[in-house]
């Protein structure tokens, strides 16, 4: 799957393991890299449905975004980068047709 980033800063952060490690520590930086590797290896979001990271859709004012757990309260927040985002006939995101994602943030939701 193709991965895009919401900001150049975020792209640069995850592209340099040393920088990522300084910000989050060695173990968390490795987990972030594993989640990104999982995304790259997937053909579509559906491939990650039962995978590590408990990928799930967010609700409320975060509707249209998804979260993938990293560790503790830390998560990757992403959205479909397919334009327009593929939808199911009954509503909701069609994970089987999402082939591009945009990483919006790495955040602690606690």
PDB file as gemmi writes it, atoms N, CA and C in Angstrom:
CRYST1    1.000    1.000    1.000  90.00  90.00  90.00 P 1                      
ATOM      1  N   UNK A   1       0.847  -1.159   0.000  1.00  0.00           N  
ATOM      2  CA  UNK A   1       0.000   0.000   0.000  1.00  0.00           C  
ATOM      3  C   UNK A   1       0.904   1.237   0.000  1.00  0.00           C  
ATOM      4  N   UNK A   2       0.446   2.249  -0.661  1.00  0.00           N  
ATOM      5  CA  UNK A   2       1.186   3.503  -0.705  1.00  0.00           C  
ATOM      6  C   UNK A   2       0.887   4.315   0.551  1.00  0.00           C  
ATOM      7  N   UNK A   3       1.936   4.893   1.138  1.00  0.00           N  
ATOM      8  CA  UNK A   3       1.783   5.707   2.342  1.00  0.00           C  
ATOM      9  C   UNK A   3       2.187   7.139   2.024  1.00  0.00           C  
ATOM     10  N   UNK A   4       1.278   8.065   2.316  1.00  0.00           N  
ATOM     11  CA  UNK A   4       1.547   9.494   2.189  1.00  0.00           C  
ATOM     12  C   UNK A   4       1.545  10.081   3.600  1.00  0.00           C  
ATOM     13  N   UNK A   5       2.037  11.299   3.729  1.00  0.00           N  
ATOM     14  CA  UNK A   5       2.102  11.942   5.042  1.00  0.00           C  
ATOM     15  C   UNK A   5       1.458  13.309   4.974  1.00  0.00           C  
ATOM     16  N   UNK A   6       0.777  13.679   6.055  1.00  0.00           N  
ATOM     17  CA  UNK A   6       0.064  14.955   6.113  1.00  0.00           C  
ATOM     18  C   UNK A   6       1.024  16.136   6.065  1.00  0.00           C  
ATOM     19  N   UNK A   7       2.225  15.958   6.619  1.00  0.00           N  
ATOM     20  CA  UNK A   7       3.191  17.053   6.644  1.00  0.00           C  
ATOM     21  C   UNK A   7       4.586  16.524   6.315  1.00  0.00           C  
ATOM     22  N   UNK A   8       5.434  17.397   5.762  1.00  0.00           N  
ATOM     23  CA  UNK A   8       6.829  16.993   5.538  1.00  0.00           C  
ATOM     24  C   UNK A   8       7.538  16.657   6.859  1.00  0.00           C  
ATOM     25  N   UNK A   9       7.192  17.363   7.921  1.00  0.00           N  
ATOM     26  CA  UNK A   9       7.805  17.099   9.227  1.00  0.00           C  
ATOM     27  C   UNK A   9       7.540  15.657   9.671  1.00  0.00           C  
ATOM     28  N   UNK A  10       6.306  15.205   9.529  1.00  0.00           N  
ATOM     29  CA  UNK A  10       5.948  13.840   9.913  1.00  0.00           C  
ATOM     30  C   UNK A  10       6.670  12.819   9.034  1.00  0.00           C  
ATOM     31  N   UNK A  11       6.730  13.081   7.741  1.00  0.00           N  
ATOM     32  CA  UNK A  11       7.455  12.187   6.818  1.00  0.00           C  
ATOM     33  C   UNK A  11       8.925  12.090   7.221  1.00  0.00           C  
ATOM     34  N   UNK A  12       9.543  13.239   7.523  1.00  0.00           N  
ATOM     35  CA  UNK A  12      10.957  13.247   7.914  1.00  0.00           C  
ATOM     36  C   UNK A  12      11.173  12.536   9.242  1.00  0.00           C  
ATOM     37  N   UNK A  13      10.242  12.693  10.168  1.00  0.00           N  
ATOM     38  CA  UNK A  13      10.348  12.050  11.475  1.00  0.00           C  
ATOM     39  C   UNK A  13      10.411  10.533  11.334  1.00  0.00           C  
ATOM     40  N   UNK A  14       9.509   9.945  10.574  1.00  0.00           N  
ATOM     41  CA  UNK A  14       9.474   8.480  10.463  1.00  0.00           C  
ATOM     42  C   UNK A  14      10.495   7.940   9.475  1.00  0.00           C  
ATOM     43  N   UNK A  15      11.086   8.805   8.667  1.00  0.00           N  
ATOM     44  CA  UNK A  15      12.083   8.370   7.689  1.00  0.00           C  
ATOM     45  C   UNK A  15      13.470   8.214   8.288  1.00  0.00           C  
ATOM     46  N   UNK A  16      13.708   8.812   9.446  1.00  0.00           N  
ATOM     47  CA  UNK A  16      15.028   8.756  10.074  1.00  0.00           C  
ATOM     48  C   UNK A  16      14.879   8.084  11.433  1.00  0.00           C  
ATOM     49  N   UNK A  17      15.328   6.834  11.514  1.00  0.00           N  
ATOM     50  CA  UNK A  17      15.140   6.062  12.737  1.00  0.00           C  
ATOM     51  C   UNK A  17      15.796   6.737  13.938  1.00  0.00           C  
ATOM     52  N   UNK A  18      16.934   7.376  13.742  1.00  0.00           N  
ATOM     53  CA  UNK A  18      17.606   8.034  14.865  1.00  0.00           C  
ATOM     54  C   UNK A  18      16.747   9.157  15.453  1.00  0.00           C  
ATOM     55  N   UNK A  19      16.106   9.920  14.582  1.00  0.00           N  
ATOM     56  CA  UNK A  19      15.227  10.999  15.041  1.00  0.00           C  
ATOM     57  C   UNK A  19      14.005  10.412  15.749  1.00  0.00           C  
ATOM     58  N   UNK A  20      13.435   9.383  15.164  1.00  0.00           N  
ATOM     59  CA  UNK A  20      12.279   8.710  15.748  1.00  0.00           C  
ATOM     60  C   UNK A  20      12.640   8.130  17.124  1.00  0.00           C  
ATOM     61  N   UNK A  21      13.815   7.553  17.227  1.00  0.00           N  
ATOM     62  CA  UNK A  21      14.292   6.961  18.467  1.00  0.00           C  
ATOM     63  C   UNK A  21      14.505   8.028  19.544  1.00  0.00           C  
ATOM     64  N   UNK A  22      15.056   9.179  19.157  1.00  0.00           N  
ATOM     65  CA  UNK A  22      15.253  10.266  20.130  1.00  0.00           C  
ATOM     66  C   UNK A  22      13.923  10.760  20.690  1.00  0.00           C  
ATOM     67  N   UNK A  23      12.913  10.809  19.835  1.00  0.00           N  
ATOM     68  CA  UNK A  23      11.617  11.332  20.268  1.00  0.00           C  
ATOM     69  C   UNK A  23      10.825  10.326  21.094  1.00  0.00           C  
ATOM     70  N   UNK A  24      10.850   9.032  20.709  1.00  0.00           N  
ATOM     71  CA  UNK A  24       9.976   8.041  21.323  1.00  0.00           C  
ATOM     72  C   UNK A  24      10.691   6.923  22.080  1.00  0.00           C  
ATOM     73  N   UNK A  25      11.998   6.843  21.977  1.00  0.00           N  
ATOM     74  CA  UNK A  25      12.729   5.732  22.579  1.00  0.00           C  
ATOM     75  C   UNK A  25      12.856   4.586  21.589  1.00  0.00           C  
ATOM     76  N   UNK A  26      13.802   3.697  21.851  1.00  0.00           N  
ATOM     77  CA  UNK A  26      14.135   2.620  20.911  1.00  0.00           C  
ATOM     78  C   UNK A  26      12.956   1.685  20.642  1.00  0.00           C  
ATOM     79  N   UNK A  27      12.342   1.161  21.698  1.00  0.00           N  
ATOM     80  CA  UNK A  27      11.267   0.178  21.517  1.00  0.00           C  
ATOM     81  C   UNK A  27      10.063   0.762  20.798  1.00  0.00           C  
ATOM     82  N   UNK A  28       9.655   1.945  21.173  1.00  0.00           N  
ATOM     83  CA  UNK A  28       8.492   2.565  20.533  1.00  0.00           C  
ATOM     84  C   UNK A  28       8.813   2.924  19.092  1.00  0.00           C  
ATOM     85  N   UNK A  29      10.015   3.399  18.835  1.00  0.00           N  
ATOM     86  CA  UNK A  29      10.422   3.709  17.457  1.00  0.00           C  
ATOM     87  C   UNK A  29      10.370   2.447  16.597  1.00  0.00           C  
ATOM     88  N   UNK A  30      10.798   1.326  17.148  1.00  0.00           N  
ATOM     89  CA  UNK A  30      10.729   0.048  16.405  1.00  0.00           C  
ATOM     90  C   UNK A  30       9.280  -0.343  16.114  1.00  0.00           C  
ATOM     91  N   UNK A  31       8.405  -0.136  17.082  1.00  0.00           N  
ATOM     92  CA  UNK A  31       6.991  -0.479  16.881  1.00  0.00           C  
ATOM     93  C   UNK A  31       6.358   0.421  15.820  1.00  0.00           C  
ATOM     94  N   UNK A  32       6.725   1.693  15.816  1.00  0.00           N  
ATOM     95  CA  UNK A  32       6.215   2.604  14.786  1.00  0.00           C  
ATOM     96  C   UNK A  32       6.671   2.125  13.420  1.00  0.00           C  
ATOM     97  N   UNK A  33       7.939   1.759  13.311  1.00  0.00           N  
ATOM     98  CA  UNK A  33       8.464   1.256  12.047  1.00  0.00           C  
ATOM     99  C   UNK A  33       7.747  -0.026  11.621  1.00  0.00           C  
ATOM    100  N   UNK A  34       7.435  -0.909  12.578  1.00  0.00           N  
ATOM    101  CA  UNK A  34       6.717  -2.153  12.252  1.00  0.00           C  
ATOM    102  C   UNK A  34       5.320  -1.868  11.722  1.00  0.00           C  
ATOM    103  N   UNK A  35       4.639  -0.901  12.336  1.00  0.00           N  
ATOM    104  CA  UNK A  35       3.289  -0.556  11.852  1.00  0.00           C  
ATOM    105  C   UNK A  35       3.365   0.012  10.438  1.00  0.00           C  
ATOM    106  N   UNK A  36       4.352   0.853  10.174  1.00  0.00           N  
ATOM    107  CA  UNK A  36       4.518   1.397   8.817  1.00  0.00           C  
ATOM    108  C   UNK A  36       4.870   0.291   7.835  1.00  0.00           C  
ATOM    109  N   UNK A  37       5.704  -0.655   8.254  1.00  0.00           N  
ATOM    110  CA  UNK A  37       6.034  -1.807   7.401  1.00  0.00           C  
ATOM    111  C   UNK A  37       4.783  -2.635   7.117  1.00  0.00           C  
ATOM    112  N   UNK A  38       3.932  -2.817   8.133  1.00  0.00           N  
ATOM    113  CA  UNK A  38       2.672  -3.548   7.937  1.00  0.00           C  
ATOM    114  C   UNK A  38       1.815  -2.850   6.884  1.00  0.00           C  
ATOM    115  N   UNK A  39       1.722  -1.540   6.969  1.00  0.00           N  
ATOM    116  CA  UNK A  39       0.939  -0.776   5.989  1.00  0.00           C  
ATOM    117  C   UNK A  39       1.523  -0.924   4.588  1.00  0.00           C  
ATOM    118  N   UNK A  40       2.840  -0.803   4.469  1.00  0.00           N  
ATOM    119  CA  UNK A  40       3.488  -0.926   3.152  1.00  0.00           C  
ATOM    120  C   UNK A  40       3.268  -2.311   2.544  1.00  0.00           C  
ATOM    121  N   UNK A  41       3.297  -3.337   3.381  1.00  0.00           N  
ATOM    122  CA  UNK A  41       3.174  -4.717   2.889  1.00  0.00           C  
ATOM    123  C   UNK A  41       1.745  -5.082   2.491  1.00  0.00           C  
ATOM    124  N   UNK A  42       0.778  -4.360   3.017  1.00  0.00           N  
ATOM    125  CA  UNK A  42      -0.627  -4.669   2.727  1.00  0.00           C  
ATOM    126  C   UNK A  42      -1.003  -4.209   1.320  1.00  0.00           C  
ATOM    127  N   UNK A  43      -1.898  -4.938   0.703  1.00  0.00           N  
ATOM    128  CA  UNK A  43      -2.453  -4.550  -0.588  1.00  0.00           C  
ATOM    129  C   UNK A  43      -3.544  -3.506  -0.393  1.00  0.00           C  
ATOM    130  N   UNK A  44      -4.310  -3.692   0.684  1.00  0.00           N  
ATOM    131  CA  UNK A  44      -5.400  -2.781   1.025  1.00  0.00           C  
ATOM    132  C   UNK A  44      -5.589  -2.814   2.542  1.00  0.00           C  
ATOM    133  N   UNK A  45      -6.402  -1.912   3.068  1.00  0.00           N  
ATOM    134  CA  UNK A  45      -6.627  -1.876   4.514  1.00  0.00           C  
ATOM    135  C   UNK A  45      -7.238  -3.166   5.046  1.00  0.00           C  
ATOM    136  N   UNK A  46      -8.050  -3.819   4.236  1.00  0.00           N  
ATOM    137  CA  UNK A  46      -8.696  -5.066   4.670  1.00  0.00           C  
ATOM    138  C   UNK A  46      -7.657  -6.096   5.115  1.00  0.00           C  
ATOM    139  N   UNK A  47      -6.474  -6.084   4.507  1.00  0.00           N  
ATOM    140  CA  UNK A  47      -5.404  -7.020   4.874  1.00  0.00           C  
ATOM    141  C   UNK A  47      -4.979  -6.851   6.329  1.00  0.00           C  
ATOM    142  N   UNK A  48      -5.233  -5.687   6.911  1.00  0.00           N  
ATOM    143  CA  UNK A  48      -4.790  -5.386   8.273  1.00  0.00           C  
ATOM    144  C   UNK A  48      -5.903  -5.513   9.303  1.00  0.00           C  
ATOM    145  N   UNK A  49      -7.070  -5.945   8.854  1.00  0.00           N  
ATOM    146  CA  UNK A  49      -8.244  -5.986   9.731  1.00  0.00           C  
ATOM    147  C   UNK A  49      -7.984  -6.736  11.034  1.00  0.00           C  
ATOM    148  N   UNK A  50      -7.394  -7.876  10.973  1.00  0.00           N  
ATOM    149  CA  UNK A  50      -7.123  -8.670  12.174  1.00  0.00           C  
ATOM    150  C   UNK A  50      -5.633  -8.702  12.511  1.00  0.00           C  
ATOM    151  N   UNK A  51      -4.873  -7.819  11.914  1.00  0.00           N  
ATOM    152  CA  UNK A  51      -3.435  -7.800  12.141  1.00  0.00           C  
ATOM    153  C   UNK A  51      -3.051  -7.078  13.420  1.00  0.00           C  
ATOM    154  N   UNK A  52      -1.759  -6.985  13.666  1.00  0.00           N  
ATOM    155  CA  UNK A  52      -1.297  -6.262  14.858  1.00  0.00           C  
ATOM    156  C   UNK A  52      -1.653  -4.779  14.751  1.00  0.00           C  
ATOM    157  N   UNK A  53      -1.839  -4.156  15.869  1.00  0.00           N  
ATOM    158  CA  UNK A  53      -2.123  -2.730  15.870  1.00  0.00           C  
ATOM    159  C   UNK A  53      -3.584  -2.379  16.022  1.00  0.00           C  
ATOM    160  N   UNK A  54      -4.460  -3.380  15.978  1.00  0.00           N  
ATOM    161  CA  UNK A  54      -5.900  -3.144  16.162  1.00  0.00           C  
ATOM    162  C   UNK A  54      -6.385  -1.931  15.373  1.00  0.00           C  
ATOM    163  N   UNK A  55      -6.231  -1.991  14.082  1.00  0.00           N  
ATOM    164  CA  UNK A  55      -6.695  -0.917  13.203  1.00  0.00           C  
ATOM    165  C   UNK A  55      -8.206  -0.781  13.326  1.00  0.00           C  
ATOM    166  N   UNK A  56      -8.675   0.451  13.541  1.00  0.00           N  
ATOM    167  CA  UNK A  56     -10.115   0.671  13.685  1.00  0.00           C  
ATOM    168  C   UNK A  56     -10.484   2.083  13.255  1.00  0.00           C  
ATOM    169  N   UNK A  57     -11.743   2.229  12.856  1.00  0.00           N  
ATOM    170  CA  UNK A  57     -12.251   3.539  12.450  1.00  0.00           C  
ATOM    171  C   UNK A  57     -12.587   4.355  13.690  1.00  0.00           C  
ATOM    172  N   UNK A  58     -12.334   5.645  13.599  1.00  0.00           N  
ATOM    173  CA  UNK A  58     -12.669   6.552  14.689  1.00  0.00           C  
ATOM    174  C   UNK A  58     -14.065   7.118  14.464  1.00  0.00           C  
ATOM    175  N   UNK A  59     -14.637   7.680  15.489  1.00  0.00           N  
ATOM    176  CA  UNK A  59     -16.010   8.181  15.417  1.00  0.00           C  
ATOM    177  C   UNK A  59     -16.068   9.643  15.855  1.00  0.00           C  
ATOM    178  N   UNK A  60     -17.264  10.192  15.808  1.00  0.00           N  
ATOM    179  CA  UNK A  60     -17.473  11.572  16.239  1.00  0.00           C  
ATOM    180  C   UNK A  60     -16.785  12.560  15.318  1.00  0.00           C  
ATOM    181  N   UNK A  61     -16.068  13.521  15.911  1.00  0.00           N  
ATOM    182  CA  UNK A  61     -15.390  14.530  15.095  1.00  0.00           C  
ATOM    183  C   UNK A  61     -14.173  13.971  14.374  1.00  0.00           C  
ATOM    184  N   UNK A  62     -13.817  12.710  14.627  1.00  0.00           N  
ATOM    185  CA  UNK A  62     -12.705  12.054  13.940  1.00  0.00           C  
ATOM    186  C   UNK A  62     -13.206  11.085  12.860  1.00  0.00           C  
ATOM    187  N   UNK A  63     -14.511  11.139  12.550  1.00  0.00           N  
ATOM    188  CA  UNK A  63     -15.090  10.249  11.537  1.00  0.00           C  
ATOM    189  C   UNK A  63     -14.324  10.413  10.229  1.00  0.00           C  
ATOM    190  N   UNK A  64     -14.021   9.290   9.575  1.00  0.00           N  
ATOM    191  CA  UNK A  64     -13.241   9.290   8.338  1.00  0.00           C  
ATOM    192  C   UNK A  64     -11.773   9.006   8.597  1.00  0.00           C  
ATOM    193  N   UNK A  65     -11.386   9.010   9.865  1.00  0.00           N  
ATOM    194  CA  UNK A  65     -10.014   8.699  10.235  1.00  0.00           C  
ATOM    195  C   UNK A  65      -9.967   7.317  10.874  1.00  0.00           C  
ATOM    196  N   UNK A  66      -8.784   6.731  10.844  1.00  0.00           N  
ATOM    197  CA  UNK A  66      -8.568   5.430  11.463  1.00  0.00           C  
ATOM    198  C   UNK A  66      -7.399   5.543  12.420  1.00  0.00           C  
ATOM    199  N   UNK A  67      -7.334   4.612  13.362  1.00  0.00           N  
ATOM    200  CA  UNK A  67      -6.224   4.578  14.304  1.00  0.00           C  
ATOM    201  C   UNK A  67      -5.631   3.181  14.324  1.00  0.00           C  
ATOM    202  N   UNK A  68      -4.315   3.145  14.479  1.00  0.00           N  
ATOM    203  CA  UNK A  68      -3.582   1.891  14.577  1.00  0.00           C  
ATOM    204  C   UNK A  68      -2.716   1.994  15.827  1.00  0.00           C  
ATOM    205  N   UNK A  69      -2.958   1.132  16.790  1.00  0.00           N  
ATOM    206  CA  UNK A  69      -2.239   1.187  18.055  1.00  0.00           C  
ATOM    207  C   UNK A  69      -0.758   0.890  17.858  1.00  0.00           C  
ATOM    208  N   UNK A  70       0.045   1.609  18.624  1.00  0.00           N  
ATOM    209  CA  UNK A  70       1.493   1.376  18.620  1.00  0.00           C  
ATOM    210  C   UNK A  70       1.878   0.728  19.951  1.00  0.00           C  
ATOM    211  N   UNK A  71       1.676   1.459  21.026  1.00  0.00           N  
ATOM    212  CA  UNK A  71       1.950   0.950  22.363  1.00  0.00           C  
ATOM    213  C   UNK A  71       1.283   1.868  23.379  1.00  0.00           C  
ATOM    214  N   UNK A  72       0.777   1.284  24.455  1.00  0.00           N  
ATOM    215  CA  UNK A  72       0.110   2.094  25.464  1.00  0.00           C  
ATOM    216  C   UNK A  72      -0.974   2.945  24.825  1.00  0.00           C  
ATOM    217  N   UNK A  73      -0.928   4.249  25.033  1.00  0.00           N  
ATOM    218  CA  UNK A  73      -1.903   5.158  24.441  1.00  0.00           C  
ATOM    219  C   UNK A  73      -1.434   5.776  23.138  1.00  0.00           C  
ATOM    220  N   UNK A  74      -0.286   5.356  22.633  1.00  0.00           N  
ATOM    221  CA  UNK A  74       0.256   5.933  21.401  1.00  0.00           C  
ATOM    222  C   UNK A  74      -0.339   5.230  20.187  1.00  0.00           C  
ATOM    223  N   UNK A  75      -0.731   6.017  19.186  1.00  0.00           N  
ATOM    224  CA  UNK A  75      -1.329   5.439  17.984  1.00  0.00           C  
ATOM    225  C   UNK A  75      -0.977   6.258  16.759  1.00  0.00           C  
ATOM    226  N   UNK A  76      -1.012   5.570  15.603  1.00  0.00           N  
ATOM    227  CA  UNK A  76      -0.924   6.233  14.300  1.00  0.00           C  
ATOM    228  C   UNK A  76      -2.344   6.614  13.913  1.00  0.00           C  
ATOM    229  N   UNK A  77      -2.535   7.834  13.490  1.00  0.00           N  
ATOM    230  CA  UNK A  77      -3.839   8.263  12.992  1.00  0.00           C  
ATOM    231  C   UNK A  77      -3.689   8.435  11.496  1.00  0.00           C  
ATOM    232  N   UNK A  78      -4.591   7.825  10.733  1.00  0.00           N  
ATOM    233  CA  UNK A  78      -4.485   7.856   9.282  1.00  0.00           C  
ATOM    234  C   UNK A  78      -5.855   7.994   8.653  1.00  0.00           C  
ATOM    235  N   UNK A  79      -5.849   8.225   7.347  1.00  0.00           N  
ATOM    236  CA  UNK A  79      -7.086   8.300   6.577  1.00  0.00           C  
ATOM    237  C   UNK A  79      -6.822   7.730   5.196  1.00  0.00           C  
ATOM    238  N   UNK A  80      -7.880   7.422   4.491  1.00  0.00           N  
ATOM    239  CA  UNK A  80      -7.739   6.976   3.112  1.00  0.00           C  
ATOM    240  C   UNK A  80      -7.225   8.139   2.277  1.00  0.00           C  
ATOM    241  N   UNK A  81      -6.220   7.865   1.438  1.00  0.00           N  
ATOM    242  CA  UNK A  81      -5.717   8.889   0.522  1.00  0.00           C  
ATOM    243  C   UNK A  81      -6.302   8.680  -0.866  1.00  0.00           C  
ATOM    244  N   UNK A  82      -7.116   7.629  -1.039  1.00  0.00           N  
ATOM    245  CA  UNK A  82      -7.810   7.428  -2.310  1.00  0.00           C  
ATOM    246  C   UNK A  82      -8.832   8.551  -2.467  1.00  0.00           C  
ATOM    247  N   UNK A  83      -8.909   9.120  -3.639  1.00  0.00           N  
ATOM    248  CA  UNK A  83      -9.866  10.205  -3.896  1.00  0.00           C  
ATOM    249  C   UNK A  83     -10.873   9.771  -4.931  1.00  0.00           C  
ATOM    250  N   UNK A  84     -12.137   9.804  -4.616  1.00  0.00           N  
ATOM    251  CA  UNK A  84     -12.706   9.975  -3.277  1.00  0.00           C  
ATOM    252  C   UNK A  84     -12.502   8.710  -2.454  1.00  0.00           C  
ATOM    253  N   UNK A  85     -12.591   8.820  -1.129  1.00  0.00           N  
ATOM    254  CA  UNK A  85     -12.453   7.615  -0.304  1.00  0.00           C  
ATOM    255  C   UNK A  85     -13.529   6.599  -0.688  1.00  0.00           C  
ATOM    256  N   UNK A  86     -13.148   5.344  -0.918  1.00  0.00           N  
ATOM    257  CA  UNK A  86     -14.145   4.334  -1.315  1.00  0.00           C  
ATOM    258  C   UNK A  86     -15.123   4.041  -0.184  1.00  0.00           C  
ATOM    259  N   UNK A  87     -16.395   4.008  -0.527  1.00  0.00           N  
ATOM    260  CA  UNK A  87     -17.464   3.786   0.460  1.00  0.00           C  
ATOM    261  C   UNK A  87     -18.243   2.521   0.117  1.00  0.00           C  
ATOM    262  N   UNK A  88     -18.766   1.894   1.143  1.00  0.00           N  
ATOM    263  CA  UNK A  88     -19.674   0.766   0.963  1.00  0.00           C  
ATOM    264  C   UNK A  88     -21.044   1.321   0.610  1.00  0.00           C  
ATOM    265  N   UNK A  89     -21.874   0.526  -0.036  1.00  0.00           N  
ATOM    266  CA  UNK A  89     -23.223   0.948  -0.380  1.00  0.00           C  
ATOM    267  C   UNK A  89     -24.047   1.278   0.856  1.00  0.00           C  
ATOM    268  N   UNK A  90     -23.802   0.573   1.936  1.00  0.00           N  
ATOM    269  CA  UNK A  90     -24.546   0.794   3.170  1.00  0.00           C  
ATOM    270  C   UNK A  90     -23.901   1.859   4.056  1.00  0.00           C  
ATOM    271  N   UNK A  91     -22.856   2.499   3.568  1.00  0.00           N  
ATOM    272  CA  UNK A  91     -22.146   3.525   4.334  1.00  0.00           C  
ATOM    273  C   UNK A  91     -20.876   2.984   4.961  1.00  0.00           C  
ATOM    274  N   UNK A  92     -20.009   3.857   5.325  1.00  0.00           N  
ATOM    275  CA  UNK A  92     -18.740   3.458   5.923  1.00  0.00           C  
ATOM    276  C   UNK A  92     -17.662   3.268   4.874  1.00  0.00           C  
ATOM    277  N   UNK A  93     -16.447   3.253   5.320  1.00  0.00           N  
ATOM    278  CA  UNK A  93     -15.288   3.109   4.451  1.00  0.00           C  
ATOM    279  C   UNK A  93     -15.163   1.666   3.968  1.00  0.00           C  
ATOM    280  N   UNK A  94     -14.930   1.484   2.676  1.00  0.00           N  
ATOM    281  CA  UNK A  94     -14.721   0.149   2.101  1.00  0.00           C  
ATOM    282  C   UNK A  94     -13.235  -0.176   2.195  1.00  0.00           C  
ATOM    283  N   UNK A  95     -12.848  -0.855   3.260  1.00  0.00           N  
ATOM    284  CA  UNK A  95     -11.438  -1.152   3.530  1.00  0.00           C  
ATOM    285  C   UNK A  95     -10.801  -1.956   2.408  1.00  0.00           C  
ATOM    286  N   UNK A  96     -11.579  -2.753   1.703  1.00  0.00           N  
ATOM    287  CA  UNK A  96     -11.019  -3.607   0.649  1.00  0.00           C  
ATOM    288  C   UNK A  96     -10.581  -2.808  -0.577  1.00  0.00           C  
ATOM    289  N   UNK A  97     -11.004  -1.550  -0.673  1.00  0.00           N  
ATOM    290  CA  UNK A  97     -10.625  -0.724  -1.827  1.00  0.00           C  
ATOM    291  C   UNK A  97      -9.707   0.442  -1.453  1.00  0.00           C  
ATOM    292  N   UNK A  98      -9.294   0.515  -0.194  1.00  0.00           N  
ATOM    293  CA  UNK A  98      -8.351   1.555   0.222  1.00  0.00           C  
ATOM    294  C   UNK A  98      -6.936   1.037  -0.046  1.00  0.00           C  
ATOM    295  N   UNK A  99      -6.275   1.647  -1.027  1.00  0.00           N  
ATOM    296  CA  UNK A  99      -4.932   1.219  -1.422  1.00  0.00           C  
ATOM    297  C   UNK A  99      -3.874   2.280  -1.155  1.00  0.00           C  
ATOM    298  N   UNK A 100      -4.305   3.427  -0.654  1.00  0.00           N  
ATOM    299  CA  UNK A 100      -3.401   4.512  -0.284  1.00  0.00           C  
ATOM    300  C   UNK A 100      -3.884   5.086   1.046  1.00  0.00           C  
ATOM    301  N   UNK A 101      -2.942   5.347   1.938  1.00  0.00           N  
ATOM    302  CA  UNK A 101      -3.306   5.992   3.197  1.00  0.00           C  
ATOM    303  C   UNK A 101      -2.426   7.213   3.421  1.00  0.00           C  
ATOM    304  N   UNK A 102      -2.953   8.126   4.184  1.00  0.00           N  
ATOM    305  CA  UNK A 102      -2.208   9.328   4.582  1.00  0.00           C  
ATOM    306  C   UNK A 102      -2.085   9.290   6.101  1.00  0.00           C  
ATOM    307  N   UNK A 103      -0.842   9.290   6.596  1.00  0.00           N  
ATOM    308  CA  UNK A 103      -0.597   9.347   8.029  1.00  0.00           C  
ATOM    309  C   UNK A 103      -0.801  10.791   8.463  1.00  0.00           C  
ATOM    310  N   UNK A 104      -1.700  10.998   9.399  1.00  0.00           N  
ATOM    311  CA  UNK A 104      -2.022  12.340   9.871  1.00  0.00           C  
ATOM    312  C   UNK A 104      -1.230  12.725  11.110  1.00  0.00           C  
ATOM    313  N   UNK A 105      -0.959  11.741  11.980  1.00  0.00           N  
ATOM    314  CA  UNK A 105      -0.316  12.064  13.240  1.00  0.00           C  
ATOM    315  C   UNK A 105       0.126  10.811  13.955  1.00  0.00           C  
ATOM    316  N   UNK A 106       1.036  10.981  14.878  1.00  0.00           N  
ATOM    317  CA  UNK A 106       1.363   9.973  15.878  1.00  0.00           C  
ATOM    318  C   UNK A 106       0.998  10.659  17.184  1.00  0.00           C  
ATOM    319  N   UNK A 107       0.002  10.108  17.873  1.00  0.00           N  
ATOM    320  CA  UNK A 107      -0.501  10.823  19.046  1.00  0.00           C  
ATOM    321  C   UNK A 107      -0.743   9.903  20.219  1.00  0.00           C  
ATOM    322  N   UNK A 108      -0.718  10.504  21.383  1.00  0.00           N  
ATOM    323  CA  UNK A 108      -1.075   9.817  22.613  1.00  0.00           C  
ATOM    324  C   UNK A 108      -2.486  10.253  22.955  1.00  0.00           C  
ATOM    325  N   UNK A 109      -3.428   9.332  22.921  1.00  0.00           N  
ATOM    326  CA  UNK A 109      -4.823   9.720  23.134  1.00  0.00           C  
ATOM    327  C   UNK A 109      -5.232   9.730  24.591  1.00  0.00           C  
ATOM    328  N   UNK A 110      -4.313   9.484  25.500  1.00  0.00           N  
ATOM    329  CA  UNK A 110      -4.633   9.573  26.936  1.00  0.00           C  
ATOM    330  C   UNK A 110      -4.509  10.988  27.432  1.00  0.00           C  
TER     331      UNK A 110                                                      
END                                                                             
